[in-house]
């Protein structure tokens, strides 16, 4: 009970969250009815049942069907507002939220629609309870690099609202080197760089993200133990990993939660963090990920506190704000 209380009560940051992956079944159903979108489901209960998918492809099929109900500014406001309220419930005081513009622009929905909805929710949460939020625009890696360049150009009027650029979607067959040129341009613009690597893909993809994309942070990275030199580099450089335990379980990266290596990486001195990835699809928001680590791996209070401290250390917050929350955790 003591650690359960700490998980709920201590402040935390979430650094790896896809806003489209926080779409709740009830909201999907509501928006489908609003826009007369025909879903392959007959009720909210059927959508909930579909969320028990078997593999990555069945997840992606559902994910893109869900995204199709997002049509106007208010839809994107509701999507973001729902997640930010969840943050308030879970004492997430800072969130760095990924969004996939290509999922929407290819449906004819422009930046002016989704960015307006996102920003309205973010401003409201900031005003009402002081929620701190940064946006990360992600490129879909299964699409050509030329599409990423086009998306970067379309985003130009919104650069001041974007803290970082990321790389997500299907990892295998789409190594970071495919996007080396576009991320060189991202760095020229002064934006931070993150990339999914070493989840489905091998340790070499993590090296590519480091050497070719010059990332500030690795998303996932759990396959780093395939390469001892990489492990040593990550420890020495304190390059953060945004690890998503329930996601790894649901997408069969691991067979059982007690097989997860996050606490091994933590104890080795790596800057690992806990995140929920696509929480409605993967079985739990951030606090549930922490609870599962305690239940399956015996995560203790000291490890919990270090993971929470790491969530702020690895964030893109100013140093003074990072230290404020770290001090808050240390004196609890």
C-alpha positions, 0 to 999 in steps of 0.5 A: 500500500505504501508504494501504491500511495507513492505512485499516485501522490508523487509528481511525475513527467510523461515523455512518450505519449502518442495523443492519437493513442489515448483515444478512449472507446467512448470518445471514438464512438461519440465522434464516429456518430457525430461525423457519420463515420462507419466503424467496423464495430456496433457498440462501445463494448465492441470497440473495447473488445477490439482493443484486445488485439493480437499483434502489431498489425491488428493494433495499427488497423484499429489505431488508424480506424480510430484516428479517422473519427478525428475530423474538426478542431473540437475533436482534437480539443476533446482528445487532448483535453481528455488526456490532460485531465488524466494527467491531473488525476495521476499527478503528471505535472509535465507531459511531452506529447507526440502527435502524427500530422501525416495521419491527419494531413493524408485525410485532408485535415490540415495543421490549422485544424489539429494544432488549434484544437491541441493548443486550446486544450493545452492553454486551458489546462495550463490556466486551470491547474498549471499543467506543463506541456510540450508538443513533439511532432513525429514523422511516420517512418513507413512513409518516404523521407520526402513526405517527412520533408513536406510535413516539416515545411507544412509545420513552419507556421507552428514551429514556436509550438513544437519543442521536438521532432520525432520518428515513429510507426513501424520500425523494422525495415525503416532504419533511422538512416532513411531519415538522416537528411530531414533530421539534419534540417530539423537540427538546423531549425534548432528543434530537439530530436527524438526517435523510436529505436530498439523496440522491434528493431536491433541495437544498430538502429539505436546507434543509427539514431545516435550517430546519424540523427544525433538524437537528444533522447531514444524512445523505447531502446529496450534492445540496447542490451544486444550491444555491450558497447552501446550499453556503456555509451548510454550510461556514460552519456546519460542519453535518456530512454523513454521506456513503455512497459505495458506497450512492450508487453502488449506488442510482444516485445516481452512475453511477461512483465517479469521479463522486462529489463527496465530495472536492470537498465536502471540499476546499471546506471542508465537514464531510463524513464517510464511512459505509457505510449498508447495507453488506451490500446496498451492497457493502462495510463502512466500510473498503471505502468508503475504499478505493474513494475511493482507487481511483476518486478518488485520495484521498490521505493528507491527505484520508483523515486529514481524513475520519477526523478529521471522523468524530469531529468530526461525532459526538455524543461528548463533546468530550474523547473527540472530541479524544482520537481526533483527537490519535490520528490526528494523531500516527500 
